Amino acid sequence: MNTRSQVLLWGAQRVSAMVLALCVVIHLVTIIYAVRNGLSAAEILGRTRGNAGWLAFYTVFVAAVAIHAPIGLRGILAESIGWRGRSADIFVLAIAMSLATWGWRAVYAVFV
């Protein structure tokens, strides 16, 4: 992989980490709020169903995970077992697509 690609992956890893940090904090604050106010699962879903704000938030959250985790996994595979090259890139791309698909299915289920 050329230097430019490595720099782009490095940047994507860092930006997605920043987005994830913010999303995790918002998610945890929301969970604490829901638990402290005794909201049931049905009440929580009642607030998220059809809410475009929550749809946008969790879509960004899923996108950040689908970008961040595979890039990190790629580095781990390269460093720990020496798996580099096209086959490793295809593998982590499959992981990214799987994470995105599963995450967006969950977002859709909470929204609809």
FENVENFEN-V733427 format. One record per backbone hydrogen bond with DSSP energy under -1.0 kcal/mol. NH is the residue of the N-H (numbers start at 1). CO is the residue of the C=O. If there is no record, write none. Layout:
nh = {NH/NH}
co = {CO/CO}
This chain:
nh = {6/7/8/9/10/11/12/13/14/15/16/17/18/19/20/21/22/23/24/25/26/27/28/29/30/31/32/33/34/35/36/37/38/39/44/45/46/47/48/49/50/51/55/56/57/58/59/60/61/62/63/64/65/66/67/68/69/71/72/73/74/75/76/77/78/79/80/81/83/89/90/91/92/93/94/95/96/97/98/99/100/101/102/103/104/105/106/107/108/109/110/111/112}
co = {2/3/4/5/6/7/8/9/10/11/12/13/14/15/16/17/18/19/20/21/22/23/24/25/26/27/28/29/30/31/32/33/35/34/40/41/42/43/44/45/111/48/51/52/53/54/55/56/57/58/59/60/61/62/63/64/65/67/68/69/70/71/72/73/74/75/76/77/77/85/86/87/88/89/90/91/92/93/94/95/96/97/98/99/100/101/102/103/104/105/106/107/108}
